[in-house]
Every structure is written in structure tokens, then in C-alpha cells.
Amino acid sequence: MSVPNVDPSHQPNASAKEATRPSPATEGLDKSGERVREMFRQIAPRYDVMNHLLSLNIDKWWRRKAVQTLKIQGDDPILDLCCGTGDLAIAIADAAGADVQVIGSDFCHAMLEIARVKEAKRTRDTAGGSGRHTIPFLEADSMAMPFDDDSFQCVTVAFGLRNIANTDQGLSEMARVCKPGGQVLVLEFSQPTLPVLKQAYNFYFRHVLPRIGQWMARNDKSAYEYLPESVGKFPCGDALAGRMRDVGLQHVTFRPLTLGVATIYVGEKPGGKTDHAEMAAHREREALVAT
Ligand SMILES: C[S@@+](CC[C@H](N)C(=O)[O-])C[C@H]1O[C@@H](n2cnc3c(N)ncnc32)[C@H](O)[C@@H]1O
């Protein structure tokens, strides 16, 4: 098993500092780290209940599909960033081999505390007998992560990329810490394309969800008004797949779930064994043609 290096003194580099400006796709919406962190701090105690209730539990199925999309091989570690209360990290760790170290990271202390309690309960329930590693939940900004380049076989994010102040910086960081040949996976809300469904969805998102959300979460900054706004302004489908290609990922594909309410995007970091094999085969073919 290999464990990645964590540099606790890691400071955002110049481009990450620069990137605290919102990306063009989110202009007009305050996604500053302070605002987003404070919003999640306020809703943390009720985040899980709200999530399952407002999505009618479909969010659990979406995360399961995301885990099934991963091609976990060998014992290289896996990173789930913007992990919040830890559901995706825990689902990945349960599905991966006992030798695979999964790490969760997020910049909201209150969300991580809940993830840690869940993970401690799981360890207690199995009396440490599941054989798998305990997940460390680390406090880190996804725009400047304290991990070396090429550290993880898979880097995932569920419903988090949309909240990062600069989408491209978040994607670049994901690609940076991913191993060559590894997978970068994004699970994110998207806009349904069927006109009738789109209208119903927009009505639910704009009028029903914020009221229930605000009432239940007693959140004075209105996180559940932020949700439809941030989804409406966030790229989806081909647009987000293009942004993943722009940071250097290859073979990017996406799969809409539940009529497009959410989408799984997956891309590969170039330089893996298959690339080398393909390049060798290509060189061989060229050599044959030349002779
Ligand atoms: C909607 S929650 C998603 C949580 C979890 N991944 C899930 O599937 O439920 C978004 C999370 O992203 C985190 N987040 C947003 N921007 C971040 C950043 N720049 N760095 C680290 N975490 C961030 C928030 O603190 C929050 O926990």
C-alpha cells in the first residue's frame, strides 16, 4: 500500500491565489471561500438529512453509480475532495480493496467533524474487523491541495466542484494530484434537457426546495437559494467535459443520471501504461511503414 505525502505547510501557489477570483461561469454569485465555508458550517448538522430528504434519497444512488464508474486497481490511494460529511469517501473505501487508502478533504471543519464521527462509528461497528484502512478526513482547500503531483489513482468530487470559487483551478488541482493513467471523476447537478421536466425541475429548485431547506436548516444565509443559483450558472454536459479536457484530461465522457438532474463526468490523466503501449504500437506501425 502506498500513502501519499501530505504537506501541512502547503501554501497556495501564485496561480491558486490568483484563482480565488470567481471563474467567468460563476460571475455574479459570491463563491468566496469565506462565504461558502460559513454556509456549510451553518447547515452541517442537518446536511445529510436535508440531502436525502430533498433528493428523495436519490443522492445515495448517484454516489453508488459514481463508485461503480471508478476503475480501482492495485493499492494506490484515492482522494475524495470537497468530501463534506464523507458519504462518497466512505462508499469508495467500502468498495475498494482493504489495501487502498482513501482520503477525504474539505475546507469546512464542521462538515469534516461529521465525516469523522461517521467513520469512527463504522470502525466501532465492525470492531475494526472490516480490514480496511480508516479514512483520514483532512482540512484543505481544493484550489491548493497539500498533496504531491501524481499521488492518487482516482480523484473524485461529488457536488463540490460547483462550490469551488474557480472551477478551472479546482479541475487543474484534481488533474495535478492524479496519477498518469488515473481517473478524475466529477458528480454534479446538471440541467435536465426534456422541456417539461426542465420546467418542473426549475420550479422545484427555485420555489419549493429553498423554502423547505431554509425552514429545516434554519440557515439565515439561505443556502438553499444559493443551490439553484449555483446550479443554473454552472456548466454541464459538453461544456463541463470541455473544461476537463482544457486542464489536460483525455477520454472525457459523461453520463446523465435521473433524466439529467445529475451527471457523472470522468476523464483520464494522460501518460498511463495504455498510453505508453499505444505509443509503442504506433511507433512500431510507423517503423513498419518506413521499411
Ligand atoms: C454540497 S457539499 C458536498 C459534500 C459531499 N461531497 C457530498 O457528496 O455530499 C460541498 C462541499 O464542498 C466544500 N467546499 C467548497 N469549496 C471548497 C474548497 N475550495 N475547498 C475545499 N472544500 C470546499 C464545502 O465545504 C462542502 O462541504
Ligand as a Chemical Component Dictionary entry (heavy atoms), coordinates in Angstrom:
data_LIG
# 
_chem_comp.id                   LIG 
_chem_comp.type                 NON-POLYMER 
_chem_comp.pdbx_formal_charge   0 
_chem_comp.three_letter_code    LIG 
# 
loop_
_chem_comp_atom.comp_id 
_chem_comp_atom.atom_id 
_chem_comp_atom.alt_atom_id 
_chem_comp_atom.type_symbol 
_chem_comp_atom.charge 
_chem_comp_atom.model_Cartn_x 
_chem_comp_atom.model_Cartn_y 
_chem_comp_atom.model_Cartn_z 
_chem_comp_atom.pdbx_ordinal 
LIG C1  C1  C 0  -22.553 20.245 -1.385 1  
LIG S1  S1  S 1  -21.263 19.765 -0.339 2  
LIG C2  C2  C 0  -20.855 18.174 -0.980 3  
LIG C3  C3  C 0  -20.368 17.252 0.088  4  
LIG C4  C4  C 0  -20.154 15.792 -0.333 5  
LIG N1  N1  N 0  -19.168 15.658 -1.363 6  
LIG C5  C5  C 0  -21.437 15.127 -0.753 7  
LIG O1  O1  O 0  -21.459 14.419 -1.756 8  
LIG O2  O2  O -1 -22.444 15.281 -0.042 9  
LIG C6  C6  C 0  -19.925 20.753 -0.930 10 
LIG C7  C7  C 0  -18.697 20.706 -0.038 11 
LIG O3  O3  O 0  -17.638 21.372 -0.734 12 
LIG C8  C8  C 0  -16.835 22.023 0.225  13 
LIG N2  N2  N 0  -16.033 23.050 -0.470 14 
LIG C9  C9  C 0  -16.470 24.063 -1.259 15 
LIG N3  N3  N 0  -15.430 24.773 -1.744 16 
LIG C10 C10 C 0  -14.311 24.182 -1.257 17 
LIG C11 C11 C 0  -12.928 24.438 -1.411 18 
LIG N4  N4  N 0  -12.458 25.469 -2.152 19 
LIG N5  N5  N 0  -12.045 23.631 -0.784 20 
LIG C12 C12 C 0  -12.482 22.591 -0.022 21 
LIG N6  N6  N 0  -13.785 22.296 0.181  22 
LIG C13 C13 C 0  -14.695 23.096 -0.441 23 
LIG C14 C14 C 0  -17.814 22.565 1.235  24 
LIG O4  O4  O 0  -17.200 22.843 2.467  25 
LIG C15 C15 C 0  -18.830 21.402 1.299  26 
LIG O5  O5  O 0  -18.506 20.509 2.334  27 
# 
loop_
_chem_comp_bond.comp_id 
_chem_comp_bond.atom_id_1 
_chem_comp_bond.atom_id_2 
_chem_comp_bond.value_order 
_chem_comp_bond.pdbx_ordinal 
LIG C1  S1  SING 1  
LIG S1  C2  SING 2  
LIG S1  C6  SING 3  
LIG C2  C3  SING 4  
LIG C3  C4  SING 5  
LIG C4  N1  SING 6  
LIG C4  C5  SING 7  
LIG C5  O1  DOUB 8  
LIG C5  O2  SING 9  
LIG C6  C7  SING 10 
LIG C7  O3  SING 11 
LIG C7  C15 SING 12 
LIG O3  C8  SING 13 
LIG C8  N2  SING 14 
LIG C8  C14 SING 15 
LIG N2  C9  SING 16 
LIG N2  C13 SING 17 
LIG C9  N3  DOUB 18 
LIG N3  C10 SING 19 
LIG C10 C11 SING 20 
LIG C10 C13 DOUB 21 
LIG C11 N4  SING 22 
LIG C11 N5  DOUB 23 
LIG N5  C12 SING 24 
LIG C12 N6  DOUB 25 
LIG N6  C13 SING 26 
LIG C14 O4  SING 27 
LIG C14 C15 SING 28 
LIG C15 O5  SING 29 
# 
